[in-house]
Amino acid sequence: MKQDRFLTVILVGILILVILSLLVYFTRQQRLDYGEETSPDGVVRNYVIALLKADYQKAYSYLKEGEFKPTQEQFRQAFLTRQLDPRSVSLEIGKVTIEKDSATVELFLIRNANDPFGNSFTENGSGNLRQGADGKWKIENLPYPYWSWDWYNAPLPTPEPLPIPESQD
């Protein structure tokens, strides 16, 4: 009989811990709300939030105009096909350096391990923004997985096929 009560107390204790941990988890989750767009770090933050909310039209609006800018459909497809997947990385915005109409935002990308015993690691990166004539900051580039290498770069030329040598029998 005493063993049954001891086991019951342990199970009730475990149940209380599970309930408390779920309560803490659900009450501490931060909502992703858009912020101000007047600073370079605010634009980067809103861009990332738009990607996480799958609001690709809003995210696309933060890209600067320029030659070889992806179309809105190309931009959207890069995320829908998971060529770019920002959900696998956490982002922390650091120091902002502004020089005239150009800004650099220091970024810390926290990549989580793929297995339960692996270590996560932090990678340093940066984003570049340019201020337009209308005073709005637009993104020129960001690190992977928020940006594709081929955006704003000239397409690679198609190589000419090599001639096949004739065999000499």
C-alpha positions as CSV (number, residue, x, y, z in Angstrom):
1,M,0.0,0.0,0.0
2,K,2.8,2.4,0.9
3,Q,4.5,1.8,-2.5
4,D,1.3,2.7,-4.3
5,R,1.0,6.1,-2.5
6,F,4.7,6.8,-3.2
7,L,4.2,6.0,-6.9
8,T,1.1,8.2,-7.0
9,V,2.9,11.1,-5.5
10,I,5.7,10.8,-8.1
11,L,3.2,10.6,-10.9
12,V,1.2,13.6,-9.6
13,G,4.5,15.5,-9.3
14,I,5.4,14.7,-12.9
15,L,2.0,15.8,-14.1
16,I,2.3,19.1,-12.3
17,L,5.7,19.7,-13.8
18,V,4.3,19.0,-17.3
19,I,1.4,21.3,-16.8
20,L,3.6,24.1,-15.5
21,S,6.1,23.7,-18.4
22,L,3.2,23.9,-21.0
23,L,1.8,26.9,-19.2
24,V,5.1,28.7,-19.3
25,Y,5.7,27.8,-22.9
26,F,2.3,29.1,-24.1
27,T,2.4,32.3,-22.1
28,R,6.0,33.3,-23.0
29,Q,5.6,33.0,-26.8
30,Q,6.3,36.4,-28.4
31,R,3.9,37.6,-31.1
32,L,5.4,38.6,-34.3
33,D,4.2,42.2,-34.9
34,Y,5.6,44.6,-37.5
35,G,7.5,47.6,-36.1
36,E,8.7,50.9,-37.5
37,E,10.2,51.1,-41.0
38,T,12.2,54.3,-40.7
39,S,15.5,52.6,-39.7
40,P,17.6,50.0,-41.5
41,D,17.2,47.5,-38.5
42,G,13.5,48.0,-38.5
43,V,13.3,47.2,-42.2
44,V,15.3,44.0,-41.7
45,R,13.2,43.0,-38.8
46,N,9.9,43.6,-40.7
47,Y,11.3,41.7,-43.7
48,V,12.1,38.7,-41.6
49,I,8.7,38.8,-39.9
50,A,7.0,39.0,-43.3
51,L,8.9,35.9,-44.4
52,L,8.0,34.0,-41.2
53,K,4.3,35.0,-41.7
54,A,4.5,33.9,-45.4
55,D,3.5,37.5,-46.4
56,Y,5.7,37.4,-49.5
57,Q,4.2,40.5,-51.0
58,K,5.1,42.6,-48.0
59,A,8.6,41.0,-47.8
60,Y,9.1,41.7,-51.5
61,S,8.3,45.4,-51.0
62,Y,11.4,45.8,-48.8
63,L,13.7,44.8,-51.7
64,K,15.5,47.6,-53.6
65,E,14.8,48.2,-57.2
66,G,17.5,47.3,-59.6
67,E,18.7,45.4,-62.5
68,F,18.2,41.6,-62.2
69,K,15.8,42.0,-59.3
70,P,13.7,38.8,-59.0
71,T,10.1,39.0,-60.0
72,Q,7.6,38.7,-57.2
73,E,6.8,35.2,-58.4
74,Q,10.5,34.1,-58.4
75,F,10.9,35.6,-54.9
76,R,7.8,33.8,-53.6
77,Q,8.8,30.4,-55.2
78,A,12.2,30.5,-53.6
79,F,10.5,30.3,-50.2
80,L,7.6,28.0,-51.1
81,T,9.9,25.4,-52.6
82,R,12.2,25.8,-49.5
83,Q,15.2,26.8,-51.6
84,L,15.3,29.4,-48.9
85,D,13.9,28.4,-45.5
86,P,14.2,31.1,-42.8
87,R,12.4,28.9,-40.2
88,S,15.6,26.9,-39.6
89,V,17.5,29.9,-38.3
90,S,17.0,32.4,-35.5
91,L,18.2,35.9,-36.2
92,E,19.5,38.6,-33.8
93,I,20.0,42.1,-35.1
94,G,23.2,43.9,-33.9
95,K,24.8,47.2,-34.5
96,V,23.8,49.4,-37.4
97,T,26.3,51.6,-39.3
98,I,24.9,54.3,-41.5
99,E,27.0,56.3,-44.0
100,K,25.0,58.8,-46.1
101,D,22.4,56.7,-48.0
102,S,24.0,53.3,-47.2
103,A,23.6,51.2,-44.1
104,T,25.1,47.9,-42.8
105,V,23.2,45.9,-40.2
106,E,25.2,43.4,-38.2
107,L,23.3,40.1,-38.0
108,F,23.8,37.0,-35.8
109,L,22.3,33.8,-37.3
110,I,21.7,31.1,-34.7
111,R,21.6,27.8,-36.4
112,N,20.1,24.9,-34.5
113,A,21.4,21.4,-34.5
114,N,19.5,18.8,-36.6
115,D,19.7,16.2,-33.9
116,P,18.9,16.3,-30.1
117,F,22.5,16.0,-29.0
118,G,24.1,18.4,-31.5
119,N,25.2,21.9,-30.6
120,S,23.7,25.1,-32.1
121,F,26.1,27.6,-33.3
122,T,26.1,31.3,-34.1
123,E,27.3,32.7,-37.4
124,N,28.1,36.4,-38.0
125,G,26.7,38.1,-41.1
126,S,25.5,41.4,-42.3
127,G,22.9,43.0,-44.4
128,N,23.2,46.0,-46.7
129,L,20.5,48.6,-47.3
130,R,20.2,51.7,-49.4
131,Q,18.1,54.7,-48.8
132,G,16.0,55.7,-51.8
133,A,15.1,59.2,-52.9
134,D,11.8,58.8,-51.0
135,G,13.7,58.3,-47.8
136,K,12.7,54.6,-47.4
137,W,15.4,52.0,-46.6
138,K,15.5,49.1,-49.1
139,I,17.4,45.8,-48.7
140,E,20.3,45.2,-51.1
141,N,21.4,41.9,-49.7
142,L,21.2,39.6,-46.6
143,P,22.8,36.3,-45.7
144,Y,21.4,32.9,-46.6
145,P,18.6,31.7,-45.9
146,Y,17.0,35.2,-46.2
147,W,18.5,35.9,-49.6
148,S,19.3,34.0,-52.7
149,W,22.7,34.3,-54.3
150,D,21.3,34.9,-57.8
151,W,19.1,37.9,-56.9
152,Y,20.5,41.1,-58.4
153,N,23.3,39.2,-60.2
154,A,23.5,38.8,-63.9
155,P,22.4,35.3,-65.0
156,L,25.2,32.9,-65.8
157,P,25.8,32.5,-69.5
158,T,24.8,29.3,-71.1
159,P,27.9,27.4,-72.1
160,E,28.4,26.4,-75.7
161,P,28.4,22.6,-76.2
162,L,31.9,21.2,-76.8
163,P,32.4,19.7,-80.3
164,I,32.5,15.9,-80.3
165,P,35.7,14.7,-81.9
166,E,35.3,12.4,-84.8
167,S,36.6,8.9,-84.2
168,Q,39.4,7.8,-86.4
169,D,38.8,4.2,-87.1
